[in-house]
Amino acid sequence: MVHYCCCWILKYRQNCTSFEWIISLSDFNQCLGRTCYISFCICFRFYNSLPPISKAFGTICVATTAAFHLGLFDPYYVALLYAPIFKQFQVWRLVTNFFFLGKFSVNFGIRLLMIARYGVQLEKGPFDRRTADFLWMMIFGAFSLLVLAAIPMLWTPFLGVSLVFMLLYIWSREFPNAQVSIYGLVALKAFYLPWAMLALDVIFGSPLLPDLLGIVAGHLYYFLTVLHPLAGGKDILRTPRWVHKLVARLRLGQPARVRSEPERSTGTAFSGRSYRLDG
């Protein structure tokens, strides 16, 4: 749109005086304003098209970091510190630590893009019309990370990056043969993407513990929902009824499809997995 406006103004300039050229700059500003408005509308439409859980998670993470940069809170009061939780009953720390991805930076942008891509693809793909199951996966992942972080040698004050990495790991198991490109330099199968991102963090000097915790939590979910049932074990990680009721009460996502067949395969990685529509 901006390119079209510039070409129109330059063409107009060939047949105008310098005074008329000044007027054409005004037209360009109007055109640029319209372009910005259209771009805003496109971004707003894209934001509204995002599935509810991924959209809420990403939005809260951005809002939390923005509030930090505005000086509205001290990260100490949202960090996962078990002493204040048990001694001073600061139970909000069990939740708030998942929404702080660090300061605005390249790493923050990468984590946010991981939510926007891999979380959204999961929620729109294998978890389409299964918002309750996706929410339960996030809840289980968060709980698993809290348990792991209770081990002193595995403790980290913020588990948001770990939760994002869990989404990446599950996505890589759901679409193992998808071709992905890392910065346009290296192409590899999605199955290896979590380990490639882990290697990049080593190169860039980022802490590895949050990434490793996310991989462990993601594999635990994958094992309990796929590998264990395929081996003849009982499906012990079905979505509780209260999660379905919560999603229905809040009207999140779209209603689940009614299927006559008892089981449905989700593809190469999750073959044999059954979808439970009730509690």
C-alpha positions as CSV (number, residue, x, y, z in Angstrom):
1,M,0.0,0.0,0.0
2,V,2.8,2.4,0.9
3,H,4.6,1.4,-2.3
4,Y,1.5,2.2,-4.3
5,C,1.1,5.6,-2.7
6,C,4.8,6.5,-3.3
7,C,4.6,5.5,-7.0
8,W,1.4,7.6,-7.4
9,I,3.0,10.6,-5.9
10,L,6.2,10.4,-7.9
11,K,4.2,10.0,-11.1
12,Y,2.1,13.0,-10.1
13,R,5.3,15.0,-9.5
14,Q,6.3,14.8,-13.1
15,N,3.4,17.0,-14.1
16,C,3.3,19.5,-11.3
17,T,5.1,22.6,-10.0
18,S,7.1,22.7,-6.8
19,F,4.1,24.2,-5.0
20,E,1.8,21.4,-6.2
21,W,4.5,18.9,-5.0
22,I,4.1,20.2,-1.5
23,I,0.4,19.5,-1.8
24,S,1.2,16.0,-3.0
25,L,3.2,15.4,0.2
26,S,0.1,16.0,2.1
27,D,-1.7,13.4,0.0
28,F,1.2,11.1,0.8
29,N,0.7,11.6,4.5
30,Q,-2.9,10.9,4.2
31,C,-2.1,7.7,2.3
32,L,0.5,6.7,4.8
33,G,-2.1,7.2,7.6
34,R,-4.5,5.0,5.8
35,T,-1.8,2.4,5.4
36,C,-1.1,2.4,9.1
37,Y,-4.8,2.1,9.8
38,I,-5.1,-0.9,7.5
39,S,-2.0,-2.5,9.0
40,F,-3.5,-2.0,12.5
41,C,-6.7,-3.6,11.3
42,I,-4.8,-6.6,9.9
43,C,-2.9,-7.0,13.2
44,F,-6.1,-6.7,15.2
45,R,-7.8,-9.3,13.0
46,F,-4.8,-11.6,13.3
47,Y,-4.9,-11.2,17.1
48,N,-8.6,-12.0,17.3
49,S,-8.1,-15.1,15.1
50,L,-5.7,-16.6,17.7
51,P,-7.1,-19.5,19.8
52,P,-8.0,-18.5,23.3
53,I,-5.4,-20.2,25.5
54,S,-2.3,-19.4,23.5
55,K,-3.6,-15.8,23.0
56,A,-4.2,-15.4,26.7
57,F,-0.8,-16.8,27.7
58,G,1.1,-14.6,25.2
59,T,-0.9,-11.5,26.1
60,I,-0.3,-11.9,29.8
61,C,3.4,-12.4,29.2
62,V,3.6,-9.2,27.1
63,A,1.6,-7.3,29.6
64,T,3.8,-8.5,32.5
65,T,7.0,-7.5,30.8
66,A,5.6,-4.2,29.8
67,A,4.5,-3.5,33.4
68,F,8.0,-4.4,34.5
69,H,9.6,-1.9,32.2
70,L,7.1,0.7,33.4
71,G,8.3,0.1,36.9
72,L,4.9,-1.1,38.1
73,F,6.3,-4.2,40.0
74,D,9.4,-5.8,41.2
75,P,10.1,-9.3,39.7
76,Y,11.0,-10.5,43.2
77,Y,7.4,-10.4,44.2
78,V,6.3,-12.7,41.3
79,A,9.2,-15.1,41.4
80,L,8.9,-18.7,42.5
81,L,10.3,-18.6,46.0
82,Y,9.0,-21.4,48.2
83,A,10.0,-19.8,51.5
84,P,7.5,-16.9,51.2
85,I,4.9,-19.3,49.7
86,F,4.9,-21.5,52.8
87,K,5.8,-19.1,55.5
88,Q,3.9,-16.0,54.4
89,F,1.2,-17.7,52.2
90,Q,2.2,-15.8,49.1
91,V,0.5,-18.4,47.0
92,W,0.2,-16.1,43.9
93,R,3.9,-16.9,43.2
94,L,2.8,-20.4,42.1
95,V,1.1,-18.7,39.1
96,T,2.7,-15.4,38.4
97,N,6.2,-16.9,37.8
98,F,4.9,-18.4,34.6
99,F,4.1,-15.1,33.0
100,F,7.5,-13.3,33.2
101,L,9.7,-14.2,30.2
102,G,12.3,-11.6,31.1
103,K,13.0,-8.1,29.8
104,F,12.1,-7.0,26.2
105,S,15.0,-8.5,24.2
106,V,15.7,-10.8,21.3
107,N,15.2,-13.8,23.6
108,F,11.9,-12.5,24.7
109,G,10.8,-12.0,21.1
110,I,11.8,-15.6,20.2
111,R,9.8,-17.0,23.2
112,L,6.8,-15.0,22.2
113,L,7.1,-16.2,18.6
114,M,7.3,-19.8,19.8
115,I,3.9,-19.3,21.6
116,A,2.4,-17.6,18.5
117,R,3.6,-20.4,16.2
118,Y,3.9,-23.7,18.0
119,G,1.2,-23.1,20.7
120,V,-1.2,-21.8,18.1
121,Q,-0.5,-24.6,15.7
122,L,-1.2,-27.1,18.5
123,E,-4.4,-25.4,19.6
124,K,-5.6,-25.1,16.0
125,G,-4.5,-28.5,14.9
126,P,-4.5,-31.6,17.1
127,F,-6.4,-29.7,19.9
128,D,-8.9,-28.1,17.5
129,R,-12.3,-27.8,19.3
130,R,-10.5,-29.4,22.3
131,T,-9.8,-26.2,24.3
132,A,-10.4,-28.0,27.6
133,D,-7.8,-30.7,26.7
134,F,-5.3,-28.0,25.7
135,L,-5.9,-26.0,28.9
136,W,-5.5,-29.2,30.9
137,M,-2.2,-29.9,29.1
138,M,-1.0,-26.4,30.2
139,I,-2.1,-27.0,33.8
140,F,-0.4,-30.3,34.0
141,G,2.7,-28.9,32.5
142,A,2.7,-26.0,35.0
143,F,2.2,-28.4,37.9
144,S,5.0,-30.7,36.7
145,L,7.3,-27.8,36.5
146,L,6.5,-26.6,40.0
147,V,7.2,-30.1,41.3
148,L,10.6,-30.2,39.4
149,A,11.5,-26.7,40.6
150,A,10.9,-27.9,44.2
151,I,14.1,-29.9,43.9
152,P,16.9,-27.5,45.0
153,M,19.3,-28.3,42.2
154,L,16.5,-27.8,39.6
155,W,15.0,-24.6,41.0
156,T,14.6,-21.6,38.8
157,P,12.7,-18.4,39.8
158,F,10.7,-18.1,36.6
159,L,9.1,-21.0,34.8
160,G,7.6,-19.2,31.8
161,V,10.4,-20.2,29.4
162,S,10.1,-23.8,30.6
163,L,6.3,-23.8,29.8
164,V,7.0,-22.3,26.4
165,F,9.6,-25.0,25.8
166,M,7.1,-27.7,26.8
167,L,4.8,-26.4,24.0
168,L,7.7,-26.6,21.6
169,Y,8.5,-30.2,22.6
170,I,4.9,-31.4,22.3
171,W,4.6,-29.7,18.9
172,S,7.8,-31.4,17.7
173,R,6.2,-34.8,18.7
174,E,2.9,-33.9,17.0
175,F,4.6,-32.8,13.7
176,P,7.9,-34.8,13.8
177,N,8.4,-34.7,10.0
178,A,7.7,-31.1,9.4
179,Q,10.6,-29.2,7.9
180,V,11.7,-26.1,9.9
181,S,14.4,-23.6,9.2
182,I,16.5,-22.0,11.9
183,Y,17.3,-18.4,11.0
184,G,17.2,-19.4,7.3
185,L,20.6,-21.2,7.8
186,V,19.8,-24.7,8.9
187,A,16.9,-26.9,7.8
188,L,15.9,-29.9,9.9
189,K,13.0,-32.0,10.9
190,A,10.7,-30.7,13.7
191,F,11.5,-33.7,15.8
192,Y,15.0,-32.3,16.4
193,L,13.9,-28.7,16.9
194,P,13.9,-28.6,20.7
195,W,17.5,-29.9,20.8
196,A,18.5,-27.4,18.2
197,M,17.0,-24.6,20.2
198,L,18.8,-25.9,23.3
199,A,22.1,-25.8,21.4
200,L,21.4,-22.3,20.3
201,D,20.9,-21.3,23.9
202,V,24.3,-22.8,24.7
203,I,25.9,-20.7,21.9
204,F,24.2,-17.5,23.1
205,G,25.0,-18.1,26.7
206,S,21.4,-18.4,27.9
207,P,20.7,-20.7,30.9
208,L,19.9,-24.2,29.9
209,L,17.9,-25.3,33.0
210,P,14.6,-23.7,32.0
211,D,14.8,-25.4,28.6
212,L,15.6,-28.8,30.0
213,L,12.8,-28.5,32.5
214,G,10.4,-27.8,29.7
215,I,11.6,-30.8,27.7
216,V,11.2,-33.1,30.8
217,A,7.6,-31.8,31.4
218,G,6.7,-32.1,27.7
219,H,8.0,-35.7,27.6
220,L,6.2,-36.6,30.8
221,Y,2.9,-35.4,29.2
222,Y,3.7,-37.3,26.0
223,F,4.6,-40.5,27.9
224,L,1.4,-40.4,30.0
225,T,-0.9,-39.6,27.1
226,V,0.6,-41.6,24.3
227,L,3.4,-44.0,25.1
228,H,1.9,-45.5,28.3
229,P,-1.6,-46.1,26.8
230,L,0.0,-47.6,23.6
231,A,1.9,-50.0,25.8
232,G,-1.4,-51.2,27.2
233,G,-1.4,-49.0,30.3
234,K,-4.4,-47.0,31.6
235,D,-4.9,-43.5,30.5
236,I,-4.4,-41.7,33.8
237,L,-4.3,-38.1,32.4
238,R,-7.8,-37.6,31.0
239,T,-9.1,-34.1,31.2
240,P,-11.1,-33.6,34.4
241,R,-14.7,-32.7,34.2
242,W,-14.1,-29.4,36.1
243,V,-11.8,-28.2,33.3
244,H,-14.5,-28.9,30.7
245,K,-17.1,-27.0,32.9
246,L,-14.7,-24.1,33.3
247,V,-14.1,-23.8,29.6
248,A,-17.8,-24.1,28.9
249,R,-18.7,-21.5,31.5
250,L,-16.1,-19.0,30.1
251,R,-17.1,-19.9,26.5
252,L,-13.5,-20.5,25.4
253,G,-12.9,-21.9,22.0
254,Q,-15.5,-23.7,19.9
255,P,-17.7,-26.6,21.0
256,A,-16.2,-30.0,20.6
257,R,-17.2,-32.1,17.6
258,V,-19.4,-35.1,18.4
259,R,-17.7,-38.2,17.0
260,S,-19.3,-41.6,16.7
261,E,-16.0,-43.5,16.6
262,P,-14.3,-44.1,20.0
263,E,-10.8,-43.3,18.9
264,R,-9.1,-40.9,16.5
265,S,-5.5,-40.9,15.6
266,T,-3.7,-37.5,15.6
267,G,-1.0,-38.3,13.2
268,T,2.4,-39.9,13.2
269,A,3.5,-38.8,16.6
270,F,0.3,-39.3,18.5
271,S,-1.1,-42.3,16.6
272,G,-3.4,-44.4,18.7
273,R,-4.4,-41.6,21.0
274,S,-8.0,-41.3,21.9
275,Y,-9.9,-38.0,22.3
276,R,-12.2,-37.8,25.3
277,L,-15.0,-35.3,24.9
278,D,-16.5,-35.5,28.3
279,G,-15.0,-35.4,31.8
